[in-house]
Amino acid sequence: MAAKTIAVVGATGAQGSGVVRAILADGGDEFSVRALTRDVTSAKARELAELGAQVVTADYSDPRGLAEAFEGADGAFLVTDFWTHMDPEREQQYVHNLIDAVRKAGVKHVVWSTLEDTRELIPVDDPRMPTLLGKYKVPHFDAKAEADAFFREAGVPTTFLRTTFYYENLADALAPTRGSDGRLLLTIPMGDAPIAGIASADIGRVALSIFRRGEEFIGRTVSVAGDIVTGKQIADALGEALGESVEYRPVTHDQFRAFGFPGAEEFGNMLQYYTEFADEFTTPRDPARVRELTPEVRSLREWLAEGYRLPAAA
């Protein structure tokens, strides 16, 4: 029997690349993978091609090109990258384009990478958290959650894959930094609350598991995490991986929002949502249950042990 083709949107990004690599590594004769990307000449795209992926050009803003890219695909992994434009309305237009394309191509199973609507727990008029862009609390969460309805209304056979905080953030925007005394400090504004995290590559492994189970998972919501840890536990794990102490010294959410880097307000609101609604967010993301579906999903310490390094600026 011929292998089923899985088309992967955003194939050179964190999640998309994880899906492509999971299929190439573990899909065997069951699946082949088609990697969709805007620039097939990029170093990341060429690397995927060398690993065995079929790499094709596709752009969220080009409905006709998307339809051609999905043609003949049995399944599709769909994700949007809010952070490249930070525009919820544009993101939702891209989702409409993706839905039209997979419908025209007759794709039988879509895995849509999504998140919760934070406004169900903290309404727009709630003063505890700034409202952004006039109608969102955490725009990249809320816009994706609104888009869930687009798939249902269009009758697309979809699994809703609710993701979470990437471990990789700890090697980037949320990495420990050195204080004036030379000691490493972790300043994530989480207080004593736990946070659900996962390696982006493991999201790809979970997506592959869902495609393997097929029709059983259509219409279902799958929430993922590889670990649930507090800021202090993260600092301790980082210290073990680095061989030097990392002190957890959380700032407030308002202080974090004032850091001024692009997306600081959005990121600060997200971390406040994680903090104030920790039980509601982490409970569906039970790592033990996730590993029943995908045993390879790693804990934070397992991920760190594979070669964690601080960014150069730290």
N, C-alpha and C positions, 0 to 999 in steps of 0.2 A: 504494500500500500504506500502511495506517495506521501511524503512528509507534508504536514500542514504548514502553511506559510503564516507567520505572525509578523505583521507590519508594526513597527515601533516608531512612534513620533518622538521628536526630540532626542534622537539616538545618540548624540554626542553630549547630552546633558547628564546630570547626576543620575536621575531615575532611569531615563531611556537607555543610557549606556549600561546600567545595571541589568536591565531586561535583556538587551542584546547579548551581553556577555554570559548571562545565565543560560540562555537558550543555546548559545554556541558551546558552552562547557558541558551542559547536562541534558540538552534536548534530544540528543541521540538521533535516531532515525525518525522520531515522532514529529519533530518540528524543524523547519528552516526559518531563517529570520531575514526580514527586509528592513534595513535601517533607513529611516527618513530623516533628512537633514537639509538645512538651507544651503550648506556649502560642502559639496562632496569632495572638494580638494583640500579641506582642512586636515591638519595632522591627525586629529581624533577620528575623522571619517576614514582617512586612509588606513589607520590602524585597525579599525573595525573590518574594513574590506580585507586586509591581510589575514585577519583571524577567521575569515570565511563568511562574513555577512554580505548580502546583496545591498549595496548602498545606492540610494536613489535620491534625487532632488525633490524636495517638497517644502512649501512655505505655508504657514498658517493663513496668510492673507490671500492665497491663490486657490480658490475652490476647485477650478478645473485641474490644476496640477495635483492637488490632493487626491481628487477622484482617480486620476491616472495612477498615482502612487499606491493606492489601496487596491487597485484592480487585481482580482485573483487571490486576494488574501483571505484566509479562513478566519483569522483573529486579528485584533489590533489592540495595542497598548497606547492609550491616549493620555497625554499630560500637557499642561500649558506652563509656560515660564513667566510668571507674573513679574519677576524681578528685572527682566530685560526692559520693561516699559512702565511697570507699576500703574497700570490703567485697567481697572476692573471691567469697564465697558468694552475695551478692546479685547480683553481676554475672553469675554463672553461671546463676542462676535467670532473670534477664532474657534470657540467651541461649536457654534452653529455651523461654521464651515467644515469642521471635522465630522460633525454628525451627518451633514448632507453628503459628504464624501463617502463615509462608511456605508450609508444607506444605498447610495448609487452602486457601490461595489458589491453589495450583498454580503458584507462581513457578518459572520455568524456569531461571533462572541467578542465583545469589547470589554476591556478592563480599563476603567476610567479612574485616574488618580485624583482624589478629591479630599475634602476636609469638612469639618462641621461648620454650621452657621453660628458664629459666636453670639449673635444678637438674640438667640433663643435663651441665653443665660444672662446676658448683659445688654439690655435694649439700648437703642440709639440715644435715648434721652437720659440714660443713666450717667450721672456726673462722675462716677468713680473712674471712668476711663475716657480719654478724649475720643470724640467722634471724628473720623477721617473722611475726607472727600464728601462730606455732607450726609452720608447715610450708612457708613460702615464703622464697625469697631476694629476688626482685623480684616482689611480688604481682601487679602489673598485667600483667607479662609472663606469669608462670606460670599465672595463672587463664585468660587468653586461650588459651594453648597447650593447656591441658586441655580447653577448650571446642571446640577443633578436632575432637576425637573425637566430640563430640555431633553435628556436621554429618554426619560420615561414617556414624555409626551410624544416623542418621535417613534416610540416603539422599538428602539434599538436594544438588542439583547445585551445587557450590561451587568458587569460586576462592579460595585462601587468600592474602590480600594482606598480606605482612609489612612493616610500616611501620618508622619509625625516628625519631630525634631531629628535632624541628622547628627550622628556622631561627628561627621566631618566639620560641623560648625566649630568644634573644639580645636580644630587645627586651622581655623580661619577667623571669622569675626568674633567668636567667643573664646578664643584661645587665652590661656593665662598670659599675663604681662608682668614685667618686672617693676616692682615699686622702687622708690628712691633708695631703699636700703638693699636693693639687689635681690630681694626675695620674690618668688613667683606668687602672683595673686590671681584668683579666679573671682570675677566680679559679676557673675550672672545674677540678675535680680529675681531670685526664686525663694528667698527666705529659707524656711525649713520644708517647703513643699517638694514633693517628688515630681520628676519630669519623665515622660516616656520618650525613649530614643531608639534609633535604629541606624545601622549602616545603610547608605543609599544602595549599595550593591545587593543587600539582603532584600530590599523592596523588589528588586528584579527577580530574586529567587522565589519570593512569595507569588509574584505575578505568574511565573512559570508554573508553579503548583496549581494556581487557579485555572490556567489554560489546560493543564492536564486533566483536571476534574470536570471541565467543560460545562455541560448543561446544568449540572448539579448546582453550580454557583451563579447562574444567571439570575439576576434580580436580587442577589444578596449583597450585603455590606460586610466587608472584611476590614477590621481595624488592626493595625500592625504596630508592634514594638519588639525590640530585642532585649530591652532592659527598662526597668523603672527605678530611677535613682534620684537621691537628693543632691543638692549642690555640694554638701560636705562629702558625700560618697564619690561624686565626680572628682572633686579635688584630690581625695585620697587615691583614687585609681590613677589619675594623671601623675601624681607624685611617684607612685610605684613604677609607672611606665618610664618616667623621666629619670628616676634615681635621685630626685631631690624633692624636698617638701614643697607642696603647693597649698597655700592658705586660702580658704574660702572666705571672702569678704564681700558679701552681696551689697550692691547699691540698691537704691529704691527704683521703682519703675519710672518715676518722674526724672530722676537723675539719668537713667539710661536713655530715656527719650531725648534728653538734652545733649547727648553726646555729639549730635550733629552730623553723623555720617549718613549717606543716602539710605533712606529707609529706616532711620533710627526710631521714628515715631511708630511706624508699622511693627517693627521688631519688638519695641518696648511694649506695645499693646498685646502682641502675641504672648510674650513672656508673662505679662500680667494675667492674661486669660489662663495660661498654664498654671499659674500660682493660685489664683482665686477659685478656680474650678478644677483643682487637681483630681479629685475623686471622679467627677463626671468625665474628665478626659482620659484618665489612666485606666479606669475600670474596664472599658471595652477593649483596651489594648493589653490583654493578658499575655505576657511572653510565653507562658507555658502552653496556652491554647494556640498561639501562633506557631510554636514548634511542633505541635501535633500535625499541622498542615505542612510545615517546612522546617525540618529538624536542623538545617544548616544555619539558621538565623543565629547571629552571634550576640553575646552579651557585650557590654561596654569594655570590660577588662579583656575579653578575648580579642576585640577589635584593636584595642590599644597595644596589645602584645604583638601584633603583626607588624609593628614598626612605626609607632607614633613619633612624630617630630613636631617641635614648635615651629611656627612660621618665623622667618628671618627677623621680623620686626620685634619679636618677643625678646 
